[in-house]
Amino acid sequence: QVQLVESGGGLVQPGGSLRLTCAASRSIFSTYTMAWYRQAPGKQRELVAAITSGGTTSYVDSVKGRFTISRDNAKNTVYLLMNSLKPEDTAVYYCYARSAMRNTYWGQGTQVTVSS
């Protein structure tokens, strides 16, 4: 079992920045693909960014150039740096982990609100 704990959400003005953090409970974190999803009210959950165990990253088009996903395997932690935030980025952001055996895990979510 893997537990994921997100932090770093909050209220920010348009154009501002936030860094989300997801701490995983297992030391084999380095073998997992990690990702951030988000879900806005009335919308489906969508994949925002992902990073493989080898460090390859991918992003949904709407955040390319603004968001950066990274990982620190020594700390069992994955980050999402969000710059130039827009009101449409408002959502609950979820951390996601997938093992090599394709077991999947979710965090509890952290609210990000972009508003003036």
LOLO-713095 format. One line per 8 residues: their letters; for each residue x, y, z of N, C-alpha, C. Coordinates in nm, 4 decimals, padded with zeros to 6 digits. Example, Ala and Ser with C-alpha at 12.3 -4.5 7.8 and 13.67 -1.06 7.14 Angstrom:
2
as	01.3190:-00.5690:00.7800:01.2300:-00.4500:00.7800:01.3200:-00.3300:00.7800 | 01.2850:-00.2250:00.7080:01.3670:-00.1060:00.7140:01.2900:00.0030:00.7870
***
This chain:
116
qvqlvesg	00.0844:-00.1206:00.0000:00.0000:00.0000:00.0000:00.0879:00.1255:00.0000 | 00.0443:00.2246:-00.0722:00.1162:00.3522:-00.0809:00.0217:00.4620:-00.0370 | 00.0687:00.5456:00.0517:-00.0085:00.6635:00.0907:00.0548:00.7870:00.0303 | -00.0296:00.8729:-00.0234:00.0149:00.9963:-00.0865:-00.0495:01.1134:-00.0134 | 00.0323:01.2110:00.0241:-00.0178:01.3265:00.0975:00.0225:01.4523:00.0224 | -00.0793:01.5275:-00.0256:-00.0541:01.6523:-00.0973:-00.0549:01.7701:-00.0013 | 00.0177:01.8734:-00.0421:00.0149:02.0001:00.0306:00.0527:02.1108:-00.0668 | 00.0288:02.2344:-00.0244:00.0710:02.3488:-00.1037:-00.0388:02.4216:-00.1777
gglvqpgg	-00.1605:02.3707:-00.1713:-00.2700:02.4403:-00.2369:-00.3069:02.5676:-00.1621 | -00.3971:02.6449:-00.2236:-00.4420:02.7667:-00.1587:-00.5041:02.8620:-00.2569 | -00.5200:02.9853:-00.2127:-00.5772:03.0922:-00.2933:-00.4648:03.1804:-00.3465 | -00.4679:03.2049:-00.4767:-00.3646:03.2873:-00.5387:-00.4301:03.3753:-00.6447 | -00.3728:03.4911:-00.6671:-00.4245:03.5820:-00.7692:-00.3815:03.5365:-00.9082 | -00.4577:03.5720:-01.0085:-00.4157:03.5403:-01.1465:-00.2752:03.5936:-01.1726 | -00.1957:03.5107:-01.2405:-00.0566:03.5450:-01.2656:00.0391:03.5005:-01.1579 | -00.0145:03.4538:-01.0473:00.0693:03.4111:-00.9367:00.1200:03.2683:-00.9527
slrltcaa	00.1891:03.2219:-00.8486:00.2509:03.0893:-00.8524:00.2197:03.0123:-00.7255 | 00.2180:02.8804:-00.7401:00.2080:02.7893:-00.6275:00.2944:02.6680:-00.6569 | 00.3415:02.6034:-00.5509:00.4106:02.4763:-00.5671:00.3390:02.3713:-00.4836 | 00.2890:02.2700:-00.5515:00.2259:02.1570:-00.4838:00.3308:02.0499:-00.4539 | 00.3135:01.9856:-00.3415:00.4035:01.8788:-00.2992:00.3235:01.7531:-00.2692 | 00.3754:01.6394:-00.3111:00.3129:01.5110:-00.2812:00.4200:01.4208:-00.2200 | 00.3973:01.3816:-00.0964:00.4901:01.2939:-00.0259:00.4345:01.1517:-00.0250 | 00.5170:01.0577:-00.0695:00.4753:00.9171:-00.0756:00.5344:00.8408:00.0425
srsifsty	00.4638:00.7361:00.0803:00.5013:00.6649:00.2024:00.6034:00.5538:00.1811 | 00.6288:00.5169:00.0563:00.7135:00.3994:00.0340:00.8485:00.4371:-00.0236 | 00.9480:00.3625:00.0181:01.0835:00.3910:-00.0260:01.1108:00.3452:-00.1679 | 01.0214:00.2685:-00.2289:01.0417:00.2275:-00.3683:00.9757:00.3260:-00.4632 | 00.9465:00.4411:-00.4112:00.8868:00.5505:-00.4886:00.9574:00.5706:-00.6212 | 01.0886:00.5513:-00.6250:01.1667:00.5823:-00.7450:01.1253:00.4967:-00.8647 | 01.0588:00.3846:-00.8414:01.0181:00.2969:-00.9516:00.8786:00.3298:-01.0038 | 00.8110:00.4256:-00.9415:00.6736:00.4585:-00.9754:00.6672:00.5721:-01.0776
tmawyrqa	00.5702:00.5645:-01.1654:00.5310:00.6809:-01.2439:00.4407:00.7662:-01.1556 | 00.4676:00.8946:-01.1513:00.3917:00.9875:-01.0685:00.3223:01.0899:-01.1568 | 00.2093:01.1386:-01.1106:00.1351:01.2353:-01.1907:00.0506:01.3251:-01.1016 | 00.0089:01.4348:-01.1599:-00.0883:01.5246:-01.0986:-00.2113:01.5298:-01.1890 | -00.3267:01.5122:-01.1292:-00.4546:01.5296:-01.1954:-00.5268:01.6464:-01.1288 | -00.6285:01.6980:-01.1968:-00.7119:01.7994:-01.1347:-00.8565:01.7795:-01.1757 | -00.9446:01.8278:-01.0896:-01.0873:01.8189:-01.1173:-01.1549:01.9470:-01.0736 | -01.2103:02.0172:-01.1721:-01.2850:02.1389:-01.1450:-01.4322:02.1034:-01.1243
pgkqrelv	-01.5061:02.1892:-01.0558:-01.6479:02.1609:-01.0312:-01.7239:02.1359:-01.1604 | -01.7972:02.0263:-01.1657:-01.8775:01.9946:-01.2831:-01.8003:01.9393:-01.4010 | -01.6710:01.9149:-01.3814:-01.5888:01.8643:-01.4916:-01.5256:01.7308:-01.4538 | -01.4810:01.6593:-01.5562:-01.4125:01.5324:-01.5329:-01.2698:01.5573:-01.4843 | -01.2188:01.4599:-01.4116:-01.0805:01.4680:-01.3683:-00.9902:01.4564:-01.4910 | -00.8887:01.5431:-01.4977:-00.7985:01.5405:-01.6117:-00.6539:01.5304:-01.5670 | -00.5748:01.4642:-01.6508:-00.4321:01.4530:-01.6265:-00.3653:01.5862:-01.6590 | -00.2894:01.6378:-01.5636:-00.2218:01.7659:-01.5821:-00.0769:01.7452:-01.6239
aaitsggt	-00.0061:01.6597:-01.5495:00.1352:01.6376:-01.5769:00.1751:01.5027:-01.5194 | 00.2763:01.4415:-01.5826:00.3249:01.3117:-01.5366:00.4761:01.3072:-01.5490 | 00.5367:01.2217:-01.4663:00.6813:01.2020:-01.4727:00.7089:01.0543:-01.4471 | 00.7852:00.9945:-01.5381:00.8157:00.8522:-01.5246:00.9298:00.8309:-01.4253 | 00.9561:00.7044:-01.3968:01.0672:00.6731:-01.3074:01.1998:00.7185:-01.3669 | 01.2058:00.7271:-01.4999:01.3279:00.7721:-01.5661:01.3379:00.9221:-01.5820 | 01.2325:00.9926:-01.5382:01.2357:01.1385:-01.5424:01.1723:01.2021:-01.6654 | 01.1149:01.1227:-01.7524:01.0456:01.1786:-01.8682:00.9156:01.2440:-01.8244
tsyvdsvk	00.8925:01.3665:-01.8730:00.7738:01.4418:-01.8317:00.6786:01.4622:-01.9485 | 00.5529:01.4831:-01.9147:00.4517:01.5155:-02.0141:00.3480:01.6065:-01.9491 | 00.2813:01.6884:-02.0323:00.1873:01.7881:-01.9813:00.0658:01.7972:-02.0733 | -00.0464:01.8312:-02.0131:-00.1613:01.8660:-02.0946:-00.1319:02.0001:-02.1618 | -00.1855:02.0203:-02.2809:-00.1507:02.1392:-02.3592:-00.1779:02.2694:-02.2844 | -00.2828:02.2725:-02.2050:-00.3244:02.3973:-02.1410:-00.2259:02.4467:-02.0354 | -00.1329:02.3620:-01.9903:-00.0380:02.4050:-01.8872:00.1058:02.4062:-01.9372 | 00.1291:02.3655:-02.0600:00.2660:02.3626:-02.1132:00.3272:02.5022:-02.1091
grftisrd	00.4506:02.5069:-02.0597:00.5197:02.6345:-02.0486:00.4904:02.7087:-01.9204 | 00.3911:02.6626:-01.8437:00.3559:02.7287:-01.7174:00.3798:02.6385:-01.5963 | 00.3559:02.5098:-01.6124:00.3694:02.4152:-01.5023:00.4930:02.3275:-01.5232 | 00.5553:02.2878:-01.4131:00.6706:02.1982:-01.4180:00.6549:02.0895:-01.3127 | 00.6598:01.9643:-01.3562:00.6567:01.8515:-01.2632:00.7999:01.8040:-01.2422 | 00.8308:01.7694:-01.1178:00.9640:01.7178:-01.0865:00.9520:01.6205:-00.9701 | 01.0593:01.5455:-00.9476:01.0566:01.4482:-00.8393:01.1919:01.4452:-00.7699 | 01.1869:01.4136:-00.6406:01.3075:01.3944:-00.5606:01.2955:01.2551:-00.4999
nakntvyl	01.3620:01.1586:-00.5618:01.3470:01.0197:-00.5172:01.4042:00.9980:-00.3773 | 01.5034:01.0746:-00.3400:01.5613:01.0605:-00.2061:01.4614:01.0993:-00.0971 | 01.3676:01.1870:-00.1333:01.2671:01.2330:-00.0381:01.1294:01.1718:-00.0635 | 01.1202:01.0802:-00.1601:00.9903:01.0199:-00.1950:00.8856:01.1268:-00.2220 | 00.9239:01.2282:-00.2969:00.8376:01.3448:-00.3153:00.8311:01.3851:-00.4624 | 00.7128:01.4273:-00.5043:00.6940:01.4837:-00.6374:00.6339:01.6234:-00.6212 | 00.6725:01.7124:-00.7098:00.6310:01.8520:-00.7021:00.5589:01.8930:-00.8313 | 00.4743:01.9943:-00.8161:00.4160:02.0591:-00.9328:00.4296:02.2087:-00.9114
lmnslkpe	00.5198:02.2703:-00.9865:00.5379:02.4146:-00.9809:00.4454:02.4768:-01.0837 | 00.3582:02.5638:-01.0372:00.2582:02.6253:-01.1239:00.2814:02.7749:-01.1290 | 00.3173:02.8243:-01.2461:00.3397:02.9660:-01.2684:00.2309:03.0241:-01.3593 | 00.2213:03.1538:-01.3599:00.1255:03.2249:-01.4462:-00.0140:03.1636:-01.4346 | -00.0567:03.1455:-01.3129:-00.1846:03.0789:-01.2896:-00.3016:03.1601:-01.3436 | -00.4012:03.0869:-01.3918:-00.5206:03.1468:-01.4501:-00.6440:03.0993:-01.3727 | -00.7512:03.1746:-01.3779:-00.8734:03.1300:-01.3088:-00.9167:02.9901:-01.3512 | -00.8937:02.9545:-01.4753:-00.9329:02.8218:-01.5234:-00.8463:02.7085:-01.4677
dtavyycy	-00.7414:02.7427:-01.3948:-00.6614:02.6406:-01.3257:-00.7243:02.6029:-01.1913 | -00.8269:02.6732:-01.1519:-00.8941:02.6437:-01.0254:-00.9522:02.5026:-01.0270 | -00.9137:02.4237:-00.9282:-00.9569:02.2843:-00.9220:-00.9008:02.2206:-00.7952 | -00.9476:02.0998:-00.7680:-00.8808:02.0166:-00.6685:-00.7732:01.9379:-00.7424 | -00.6523:01.9442:-00.6923:-00.5392:01.8761:-00.7551:-00.5071:01.7489:-00.6760 | -00.4921:01.6391:-00.7495:-00.4692:01.5092:-00.6892:-00.3345:01.4527:-00.7331 | -00.2646:01.3946:-00.6389:-00.1429:01.3220:-00.6678:-00.1789:01.1772:-00.7014 | -00.1050:01.1195:-00.7955:-00.1334:00.9846:-00.8462:-00.0018:00.9104:-00.8604
arsamrnt	-00.0053:00.7830:-00.8236:00.1126:00.6983:-00.8375:00.0743:00.5666:-00.9038 | 00.1615:00.5193:-00.9907:00.1400:00.3900:-01.0563:00.2677:00.3086:-01.0481 | 00.2542:00.1883:-00.9935:00.3711:00.1027:-00.9797:00.4020:00.0313:-01.1114 | 00.5175:-00.0347:-01.1140:00.5551:-00.1130:-01.2315:00.4554:-00.2263:-01.2574 | 00.3888:-00.2715:-01.1518:00.2860:-00.3763:-01.1646:00.1495:-00.3160:-01.1939 | 00.1472:-00.1839:-01.2198:00.0246:-00.1095:-01.2553:-00.0760:-00.1005:-01.1417 | -00.0307:-00.1114:-01.0186:-00.1152:-00.0749:-00.9056:-00.1200:00.0767:-00.8987 | -00.2365:00.1329:-00.8703:-00.2514:00.2777:-00.8708:-00.2987:00.3291:-00.7358
ywgqgtqv	-00.2564:00.4507:-00.7044:-00.2873:00.5119:-00.5754:-00.3168:00.6595:-00.5961 | -00.4039:00.7118:-00.5090:-00.4432:00.8534:-00.5164:-00.4247:00.9192:-00.3812 | -00.3900:01.0475:-00.3858:-00.3921:01.1277:-00.2656:-00.5308:01.1821:-00.2407 | -00.5447:01.2581:-00.1333:-00.6772:01.3077:-00.0939:-00.7155:01.4361:-00.1656 | -00.6200:01.5000:-00.2295:-00.6480:01.6217:-00.3048:-00.6172:01.7477:-00.2262 | -00.5814:01.8512:-00.2991:-00.5583:01.9831:-00.2398:-00.6214:02.0883:-00.3303 | -00.6908:02.1830:-00.2695:-00.7646:02.2845:-00.3459:-00.6717:02.3961:-00.3913 | -00.6824:02.4285:-00.5181:-00.6146:02.5454:-00.5749:-00.7219:02.6376:-00.6298
tvss	-00.7218:02.7613:-00.5825:-00.8186:02.8603:-00.6278:-00.7433:02.9812:-00.6801 | -00.7709:03.0168:-00.8051:-00.7068:03.1319:-00.8684:-00.8140:03.2379:-00.8890 | -00.8021:03.3442:-00.8127:-00.9062:03.4473:-00.8153:-00.8503:03.5775:-00.7623 | -00.9028:03.6879:-00.8165:-00.8641:03.8193:-00.7663:-00.9618:03.8672:-00.6614
***
